[in-house]
């Protein structure tokens, strides 16, 4: 495994959604301001690692947690509130719930208390002491240095450091890896030498010497067996930034408004409506779409690896006469509810409720409201359109569906091929890939056995992880030690107990596709390695052959799962590509929707 893949493996599948407001805000209590800021601790388990809390105090308290070792970077809290000297917060990950109950010290410099992690319904409690800290950029005497690490791809680096009474405080930015203002322990040596450590699953160590004039940091980057030269120059701008030319900036040339939608089950879904400019009465109300995200906890912009695809789509739609409503998944962003226990069927009820809400909004034509679903959203959109959502229905029939990289076969088939294609794209030997896939597939198939026990599943996961480590060692690649194998097993057990995964693996989208009555646009990129076009588009076409709704299919040469122009289609490319969504895809979607109603469209293709 390359150094780049080692870093990527810390963060893939995570979305760094911003700070999350609590749903029921208390009146502003300025005494709570003392909780605000950054708090840091070191957890002593198999090996020490850092955990950082960022608490934002205001009308709606919010916060994030970062632990690079545990694969969490700016993971948003679903709840933050204060009770006297106590800070109470909780967040959901793909496989666990983490709850904090911390007390502020009299001098305001420590938070002491407990953290409870619940995995598979089993709680584990530990005690932690957080120390107040500050970003180096908020301190006098800060110096920031930037440069490029050549590691197969060009990785922009930025290190900021500032002196404090107790030594130095430093942070690192690696934009292509989603690492932004991540704290690093730093030790000062002799004659301008500094050692910075990034607590990753495979720790990163920067041994750098500062020049006499303070304008250069030069030395080595080390991660596991990889050692590379690194030279960073003084950067008065203080950090690197990603180029995202398609991302719109406020003020937008069209109106938007935030909404909060009540779900009959009791949770609320927070979203944003974007409306075209002009008088909706002139067109008897605007056509509109609900945007449904892919798998994993996602915010309304579907924020992923530095990109905001749904923000870009909503912007393009509004500029082309189509309204939209995008929303935070339940338990994510500003939406309440529990994401960890939700299945695709549960998430489909959310999409149905949101669609029904949009059909009632002023300026919207309720008979021209459709759904755009990406990835898993392309599974959910037909469920809503076909009325296959238990207990929930839209007010009017769904007018159309756009399936962006939507699956056409059961999830087990999708995941099996996805795993193989992604490893092949990373450059792994084909025989090694097949052996690893065989190990993974055996565990997935066992998880679906009706009489499987947790003990037998754990044993199978251990055998699989151990065998994979042996295969990597035989291929002269970095294998796993016993602690890493055990960590892999625990992660697997949390994932395999997920209600979402168990339903996704067996859900077959074809019966729903066969009964659709609305027009459908199904699109895919030929370099989409997560939902392979040749596996899924033909099955969508077969399933809809006798459906009442007409089907349009477009394959895009050279586009990946996010519909970006790609070289290999590997996930590690997503963040390195400036384009969020290929412009032709945006043009085709708006042209197809407007074409359903005889609207003029300047661009697009048949």
C-alpha positions, 0 to 999 in steps of 0.5 A: 500500500502506498503512502498516499493510500495509507493517508487516504484510508484514514478518511475515505467514506467520511464527509467533513460536514461543518459544525451542526446546530442543536435542534432545540436552542436554549436562550443565549447564556453568555456564561457558556462562552467559556466552553468555546474553543479547542480542547485536546487530549491524548487517549492511551490505548494500544498506542497513544493518539490525540482527540480534539474537540472544537466547541462553538458557542452561540445561539445554536451551540455546535461542535466537531471531533477530530481523531485522525487515528480513528478516521474522524476529521471534523466529525460533527456533533448531532447535539451540544448543550450546556448544564451549568459547568457541564458540556454534554455532546453526542455524535453518530459515526457509521457504526457507533454513537459517541457521547461526552459528559464533561465538566469545566474546571474552575480556571476554565482550562480543563474539561474532565469527564466521561466518553461513552462509545456504543457499538452494536448496542454495547456501551464502553465508558472511559475517563478523559481530561481535555486541555484548552488549546488554540490554533497557532494562527490565533497566537502571536508569533505564528509562522506558516510554511507551505510546500509540495510532497511528491508521493506519486501525486503532488500533495500540498502541505502547510504547517503552522506553528507558534510558541506558547509558554509550555512549548509549541503548538502546531497544525497541518493542512493537507487539502487533498486528504481533507486534513485542515487545521489538524493539531500535531504534537511538536518537539523542539530539538537542538539548532532549529530542529523540530519533530512533528507527529501526525497521529494517523493509523500509520503515524506520520513523522516530520523531522524538519530543521528551520533555517537561521532566518526562519523562512524554511523548514527542510527535512524528511517525511516518514510514514511506516517504511516510506521516507521522502524529502520535504521542503516547506517555505514561509507562507505569509498567507498561512495555508493551502486551499483547494480549487473548486471553480464550480462552487457558487459564492454568496450572494447567489443570483436567485433566492434561497431559504432554509426549511425544517420539515417534520417527519411523522416519526418525530424527527425533523429534516433540515434543508434548503430550497433554491428557486429560479429568478423570475415570476413562477406564475408565468410558468404555472409554478416552477418544475422542481427536484428533491436531491437525495444523497448517497450512502453514509451520513451526508449533509445537504450539499453531499459534502465529500472530500472537498467537493459539494456536488449537491450545492453545484447541482442546485446552483445549476438547476436554479440558473436554468429554471428548475427549483430544488430542495436538498436536505441533511440526512436524518441525524446529520447536519441540522436534521434530528433523528438517528442515522445509525439505525436507519436502513435504505427503506427508512431513508426512503420515508425521509425522501417521501416526506421531503418530496410531499413538502416540496409539492406544497411550496409556493411557486412550485408546480406540484405536478412537476416535482421529481427526484434526483438521487445519487448512488444510494439516492438512485436506489431510493428515488424509484422507491418513492416514485413507485409508492414502495415506501411503507406508510409514506406517500407523496401528495402527487405522483413523482413526476420524474427520476434522475438516477445518478450512478444508481444501482440496478442489482442487489447491494451484495453484487455492487459491493463485491465488484466495487471492492475488486475494481477499486483495488485494481485501480490502485495498482495491486496485482490481480491475483492478490486482489482476487485473494483479498476479495475472496476473503471479504466476500466470505464474511459478507455472505456469512453475515447474510446467513439466517442462523449466523451468530456474533461469535461465528461472524467474529471468528470469520472476520478474524480469519479474513483479516489475518489472511489478508495481512499474510497476503500483503506480507507475501506480496512485500507490502505493508502487513498488519500487526495484531493490534491492527488486525484486531482493530480491523475485526472490531470495525468489521463487526460494527459495520456488519451489525449495521441494519443499513448494510444488512438491508442494502446487501439483499435489496434488489432494485429491479422489482421497483424499477419494473413498475415505474410510471414516470420518465427516468434518466439513468446516467453513469460514468465509464470510470465509476468503480463504485457502481460499475456502469456495465453491471448496473445500467443494463439491468436498469434497462432490462427492468424498465423495458416493460415499465410505463415510464420512458427511460433515457440512458447516458454513459459518460466516457472517462467520468467517475462515481462523482461524474468528474473527469478522471484518470483511473476512477479511484477514490483517491482521485476525487479530491485531487480533481478541481471539477466537482461535476462535469459540465456536460452532465449538468447540462444534460440533466437540466436539458432533459428535465426542461425537455419533459415540459417543452421548455427551451434549453440552450444546451445539452444533447439528445 
